[in-house]
Amino acid sequence: MVRMIIGVPRETKNHENRVGLTPSGVFELTGRGHAVVVERGAGLGAAITDDEYVAAGATLGDVEAAWAAEMVVKVKEPVEAEYHHLRDDLLLFTYLHIAADRPLTEALVASGTTSIAYETVQLADGSLPLLAPMSEVAGRMSVMVGSYHLMGAHGGRGVLLGGVPGVRPAKVTIIGAGQAGTNALGQAYASGADVTILDLSIPRLRHIDEIYGGKVKTVVSNAFEIEQSVLEADLVIGAVLLPGRKAPKLVSHDLVRRMKPGSVLVDIAIDQGGCFEDSRPTTHDDPTYPVEGSTFYCVANMPGGFASTSTLALTNATLPYVVAVAENGWEEAVRRDPALLPAVSSVSGRLTHAGTAEAFPDVPFAEVSSFLG
C-alpha cells in the first residue's frame, strides 16, 4: 500500500535547471513505501535522465500528474503560470521567499495550500540547514560573476580581483557574514582580492579574523561603515538575511551614484527583496542592468546556474525533512521537530509565518500551533 504520493515537477523559472529530488532521494522514499511521480525531463538540466529516476523507483508523468500528488517537492516558488495547480489538499515543500512576493502569498492563501519553506527551517542554534547549501553556492558564485562583470568588455572597471605583482588587487566589500557572505569571502580571498566583510555580530567577525589570521578586514556593520566600504569597493556583494522577512535596504541610490564608475554590485539577497535600494530581480538570460555607472547583478535563482552541483547539495539537506513529513504528515513532523515550525508558511487560507505577516498585515494570519491541536 502506498503511504504518500510525492510529486516532482519540472522547474519553470528562467534557466532554473535544478530539480527537487535526485534519484537517490527517490530511492529512499520508494524504499519506505511512498510513491514518487517525476515529470518527464525534470532532471535533464541537472544531468539526471528519466531512466535514472525510473531505475530508482519513480513513475514518470506529465506536469499535471506531478502536481496531482499529495506533497509536491520543488526547488523554487511557483510562478504565476503554476498558481492554478495550488489547492487546499496540497502540501508544498520548496523555497518560497514569500515576504517579497505578494502575488504568490495571495495565491497560497486563496488556494488553501499548506506550504513549508526550505529557507525558514531553523535549528535551535539559529542556523538554516536547508538554505545553507544554496547560500554556499550563491556565495561562491557571487565572486565569479562579479569578477566577470568587472571586465572592461562587460562594462566594468577592468580590474582583476587579485591584481598582479606591482599592481594593487581589487577591493571587495561583503555585507553580511552568514553562509552566503562567508562563502563569498572564501572565494574572494582565494582570488587574492583585498576583502572587507561587515556584520552586526562581533563574535562572528572575531571568528573570521581568527580563520584568516587578520588578513581580511572585519568591520561591525552600521550606516557609516557601509558607506565607507562601498565607496572604496570595486565589487560589492550583498549577503544580508533576515529569515522569512524582507531584506533591509542598506545601499542607497545616492551611495551607488558616488561609487567608482564601472563598479559591480551583486545582490544575493534579491530573493528576499534585495539589500540595495536599486535592486530588482533579473534572470540568467538578462542578469545585469546599469545604475549610475555601476552594474547590478540580481539573478533571483543564482544556484540554478550550477544545477548539477546545486541539486545534489539541496537533496542532501532536504531529504531527511521530506522523509519526516512523508512518514508522519506535516503536523506530526512539526510536533516532533521544532526546526520545521517556523518553516510552515501557510495553512488553510492563513499565513502562519510571523515575518511574512509583518510584510502583509492585510492578509489573514494564524499561529501554526492553532492547527496542531
Salt bridges, closest charged atoms under 4 A:
GLU11 OE1 - LYS74 NZ 2.90
GLU16 OE1 - ARG18 NH2 2.71
GLU28 OE2 - ARG32 NE 2.77
GLU64 OE1 - HIS85 ND1 3.89
GLU77 OE2 - LYS13 NZ 2.57
GLU77 OE1 - LYS76 NZ 3.61
ASP89 OD1 - ARG87 NE 2.59
GLU106 OE2 - ARG102 NH1 2.89
GLU119 OE2 - HIS97 ND1 3.97
ASP194 OD1 - LYS217 NZ 2.49
ASP199 OD1 - ARG204 NH1 3.62
GLU227 OE2 - ARG258 NH1 3.25
ASP234 OD1 - ARG157 NE 2.84
ASP234 OD1 - LYS260 NZ 3.46
ASP254 OD1 - ARG257 NH2 2.46
ASP254 OD2 - ARG258 NE 3.29
ASP271 OD1 - LYS76 NZ 3.36
ASP271 OD2 - HIS97 NE2 3.73
ASP278 OD1 - HIS253 ND1 3.03
ASP285 OD1 - HIS15 NE2 2.58
GLU292 OE2 - HIS253 NE2 2.86
GLU327 OE2 - ARG3 NH1 2.96
GLU327 OE1 - ARG32 NH1 3.14
GLU327 OE2 - HIS34 NE2 2.66
GLU332 OE1 - ARG335 NH1 3.13
GLU332 OE2 - ARG336 NE 3.11
GLU358 OE2 - ARG245 NH2 3.26
ASP362 OD1 - ARG102 NH2 2.93
